[in-house]
Structure formats: C-alpha cells, structure tokens
C-alpha cells in the first residue's frame, strides 16, 4: 500500500468515525422516511401527468369519432343528391379519421397499462412507507429508551462524560480546599513561633530577648510591691496582737478564743528575691 493510499484510507476511516459519532439514528430514520414520502409524491405526480395525457388522447378520440359520424352523414347526403364525388371524398375523410382513432386507441391502451403499473407500484410503495413508518417509530422509541437508560446508568455509576467532569471538579475542589487549609495552618504556626516577626517589625532576636527581660523585671517589681503591701498589713496585725496581749496581762488573763496566725516569710523565697534585686541593681 502506497503512502497516498494509506493516507486516503486513514482519512476515510477518521471521517467515518466522526460521522458515526455525530450520527443520530432517530434523525436518520426521520430523514429516510421523508425521502420515501418524497419519492411517493413523485410517483403520484407521474401518475397524474400520465392520466392527463391519456385524457387528452381520449378527448381527441371523441372528436375524431364525431368527425367520422359527420363524414357518414355527408356521404349519405351526397348519395341522396347523386353526388358520388362528394360522397367519395366524405368517405375518404372518414377512413382517415378512423385510422387516427385506431392509433389513438393503441396510445390510450399503452398509457392505461403504464398508469395501471404506476398505480400498483404507488400502492406498494405506500404500503412499504407505512410499514417503515411503524418500524421507524418503534425503533425511535427503543433508541430513546435505551439512551435514557444508558444516561441513568452512567449517572448512577459516575462513568458518563458529564458525571466524570463533575467528579473531577469535586476532586479539584477538595484538593484546593486541603491546600488552603494546610496553608492557613502553616501561617498560624509560623505566626505563633514568631517566624514572621522580622517581616512585621524592625526588632531582631536580641531586641526581643531584652523586651522579654524587661517584661519579667516589671512583673518582679509588681510582685515586690504586692509583697510589701502584704508585709505592712502583717505588721498592723502583729501590733494589734501585741496590744491584746498587753491588755490580757494587765487584766491577768488572756482571751481563750483568740487564735491569731502570723505568716512567716519563706526564707528561700526571700533569698531568691534578694538575689534578683541585686542582679537588677547590677
């Protein structure tokens, strides 16, 4: 097989595949039915034209027959008038007209035979068209039912073209959503760890540590203030207890129901606080 033959074969096969995919059986059946009806109409038109020609010949035949009768009367009248020459001429015309009538009879018979054949073929074609119409509607109903069933099956199984597109869209949406969620979680984690501080501010790591130390110092200072306030409150309580003891010694007895608890400062805590203060002063 030569190159041109192969190319021609490939092109024809491609075109045939495209036509097969584009062909709609219901449309093809409807088109075939319309073509058959057009042919039937042409046959009917041919029968009508043939019948018209036959009627014209019949009309011409009737006129010739009328002329034959006329020539007969002319011949009789000429004989009664003893005019054989006119009688002979009338009979000659009669003979000519009768010969024409015979020719017309043959033509009319032929047209009638052709007309009968066409009418029979028309009836056969019409019967076939009606039969094809019934089959066409049946095939269309079966095809449409099969097509609907196929679409439902494809939709249920998700293997159809449209359902495949929908499935791919859902898959892409899920992937995009997962990506966005992961990116958002990563941004939150980086923000919490301070990885973006260099971008959002001018402070470096040393500045951040110093700021944290200052915050701790402020917290320690506030803690010392609270402890000092609590210490003053404790002194007032101790003075009140001393006064109560002096009053009891003056009266000679101590109140039995008074039970005063004095908080003793933790030496280790005080030592650690003193060390922190020394470090702060240094």
Secondary structure, DSSP 8 states (H G I E B T S, - for coil): --HHHHHHHHHHHHHHHHHHHH--HHHHHHHHHHHHHHHHHHHHHHHHHHHHHHHHHHHHHHHHHHHHHHHHHHHHHHHHTT-HHHHHHHHHHHHHHHHHHHHHHHHHHHHHHHHHHHHHHHHHHHHHHHHHHHHHHHHHHHHHHHHHHHHHHHHHHT-SHHHHHHHHHHHHHHHHHHHHHHHHHHHHHHHHHTTTHHHH-S--HHHHHHHHHHHHHHHHHHHHHHHHHHHHHHHHHHHHHHHHHHHHHHHT---SS---------HHHHHHHHHHHHHHH-
